[in-house]
């Protein structure tokens, strides 16, 4: 005689009744194959959150194993793209009929890209933190892509102050000479005495979140990275030779920026593309001068869109 196993979630009711906004699992670790536009499908190590609401006030709980198995099926038999993310959310709700009418899932992972150096052509890997979030609320779908892109920022104020000190050092050195030889000035500028000050710069991070629509199937991860790095001009490097480091110094000197400047550059660039329904971005300059960060936040600014 076979003894049936107890099913508490199905056969008992809540001790204290009440609906719950979200119930599910956090920090599930799985390998996921990701489809990024313009790139070959790539396996990533993802941390996943999966939730549904509990709208039945009397129900004991949800069926967490059903959510897990749907994610596991995606991990082993499918590729994560826009359509499979939508199907996953539909599966969350259909597996919880009478219990749930909302579902959300979030995938967090590092996406590695091969990036070329500035001059030498050497290549190296760079990791970009990515978050993909899907939310299905009573038939209303929202798919968001967030990427952190590092770059270098050099302070315009500090650069001006450094130039002033260099001017003073030049005046102190040559004030008594009625005539100057080009070779003397050229040689002096190549010494530490000639460049007595340099502006402060720091690694910085642009956090970019975009709202996607069904016109996109493969996620535009590389496109967004290229847009950010192309707009700000000073991407953090991987493989570097001396000629690359020199070019990096030149680019920083020619692209001085406060956090406000960086935010406006990216705002302008994102407004030029129509593939995103909305965007939100936060600029973080991890100050080397200060013990705090300089931050700027902006959005597309549409009605009922992202708020700062």
GIPE-V457197 format. One record per residue. RES is the residue in one small letter. SS is DSSP state (~ for helix, > for strand, _ for the rest). Layout:
# GIPE-V457197
res=RES ss=SS
res=RES ss=SS
This chain:
# GIPE-V457197
res=x ss=_
res=x ss=_
res=x ss=_
res=x ss=_
res=x ss=_
res=x ss=_
res=x ss=_
res=x ss=~
res=x ss=~
res=x ss=~
res=x ss=~
res=x ss=_
res=x ss=>
res=x ss=_
res=x ss=_
res=x ss=_
res=x ss=_
res=x ss=_
res=x ss=_
res=x ss=>
res=x ss=>
res=x ss=>
res=x ss=>
res=x ss=>
res=x ss=>
res=x ss=>
res=x ss=>
res=x ss=>
res=x ss=>
res=x ss=>
res=x ss=>
res=x ss=>
res=x ss=>
res=x ss=>
res=x ss=_
res=x ss=>
res=x ss=_
res=x ss=_
res=x ss=_
res=x ss=_
res=x ss=_
res=x ss=>
res=x ss=>
res=x ss=>
res=x ss=>
res=x ss=>
res=x ss=>
res=x ss=>
res=x ss=>
res=x ss=>
res=x ss=>
res=x ss=>
res=x ss=>
res=x ss=>
res=x ss=_
res=x ss=_
res=x ss=_
res=x ss=_
res=x ss=>
res=x ss=_
res=x ss=_
res=x ss=_
res=x ss=_
res=x ss=~
res=x ss=~
res=x ss=~
res=x ss=~
res=x ss=~
res=x ss=~
res=x ss=~
res=x ss=~
res=x ss=~
res=x ss=~
res=x ss=~
res=x ss=~
res=x ss=~
res=x ss=~
res=x ss=_
res=x ss=_
res=x ss=>
res=x ss=_
res=x ss=~
res=x ss=~
res=x ss=~
res=x ss=~
res=x ss=~
res=x ss=~
res=x ss=~
res=x ss=~
res=x ss=~
res=x ss=~
res=x ss=~
res=x ss=~
res=x ss=~
res=x ss=_
res=x ss=_
res=x ss=_
res=x ss=_
res=x ss=_
res=x ss=_
res=x ss=_
res=x ss=>
res=x ss=>
res=x ss=>
res=x ss=>
res=x ss=>
res=x ss=>
res=x ss=>
res=x ss=>
res=x ss=>
res=x ss=>
res=x ss=>
res=x ss=>
res=x ss=>
res=x ss=>
res=x ss=>
res=x ss=_
res=x ss=_
res=x ss=_
res=x ss=_
res=x ss=_
res=x ss=_
res=x ss=>
res=x ss=>
res=x ss=>
res=x ss=>
res=x ss=>
res=x ss=>
res=x ss=>
res=x ss=>
res=x ss=>
res=x ss=>
res=x ss=>
res=x ss=>
res=x ss=>
res=x ss=>
res=x ss=>
res=x ss=_
res=x ss=_
res=x ss=>
res=x ss=>
res=x ss=>
res=x ss=>
res=x ss=>
res=x ss=>
res=x ss=>
res=x ss=>
res=x ss=>
res=x ss=>
res=x ss=>
res=x ss=>
res=x ss=>
res=x ss=>
res=x ss=>
res=x ss=_
res=x ss=~
res=x ss=~
res=x ss=~
res=x ss=~
res=x ss=~
res=x ss=~
res=x ss=~
res=x ss=~
res=x ss=~
res=x ss=~
res=x ss=~
res=x ss=~
res=x ss=~
res=x ss=~
res=x ss=~
res=x ss=~
res=x ss=~
res=x ss=~
res=x ss=~
res=x ss=_
res=x ss=_
res=x ss=_
res=x ss=_
res=x ss=_
res=x ss=_
res=x ss=_
res=x ss=~
res=x ss=~
res=x ss=~
res=x ss=~
res=x ss=~
res=x ss=~
res=x ss=~
res=x ss=~
res=x ss=_
res=x ss=_
res=x ss=_
res=x ss=_
res=x ss=_
res=x ss=_
res=x ss=_
res=x ss=_
res=x ss=_
res=x ss=_
res=x ss=_
res=x ss=>
res=x ss=>
res=x ss=>
res=x ss=>
res=x ss=>
res=x ss=>
res=x ss=>
res=x ss=>
res=x ss=>
res=x ss=>
res=x ss=>
res=x ss=>
res=x ss=_
res=x ss=_
res=x ss=_
res=x ss=_
res=x ss=_
res=x ss=_
res=x ss=>
res=x ss=_
res=x ss=~
res=x ss=~
res=x ss=~
res=x ss=~
res=x ss=~
res=x ss=~
res=x ss=~
res=x ss=~
res=x ss=~
res=x ss=~
res=x ss=~
res=x ss=~
res=x ss=_
res=x ss=_
res=x ss=>
res=x ss=_
res=x ss=_
res=x ss=_
res=x ss=_
res=x ss=_
res=x ss=_
res=x ss=~
res=x ss=~
res=x ss=~
res=x ss=~
res=x ss=~
res=x ss=~
res=x ss=~
res=x ss=~
res=x ss=~
res=x ss=~
res=x ss=~
res=x ss=~
res=x ss=~
res=x ss=_
res=x ss=_
res=x ss=_
res=x ss=_
res=x ss=~
res=x ss=~
res=x ss=~
res=x ss=~
res=x ss=~
res=x ss=~
res=x ss=~
res=x ss=~
res=x ss=~
res=x ss=~
res=x ss=~
res=x ss=~
res=x ss=~
res=x ss=_
res=x ss=_
res=x ss=_
res=x ss=_
res=x ss=_
res=x ss=_
res=x ss=>
res=x ss=>
res=x ss=>
res=x ss=>
res=x ss=>
res=x ss=>
res=x ss=>
res=x ss=>
res=x ss=_
res=x ss=_
res=x ss=_
res=x ss=_
res=x ss=_
res=x ss=_
res=x ss=_
res=x ss=_
res=x ss=>
res=x ss=>
res=x ss=>
res=x ss=>
res=x ss=>
res=x ss=>
res=x ss=_
res=x ss=_
res=x ss=_
res=x ss=_
res=x ss=_
res=x ss=_
res=x ss=_
res=x ss=_
res=x ss=_
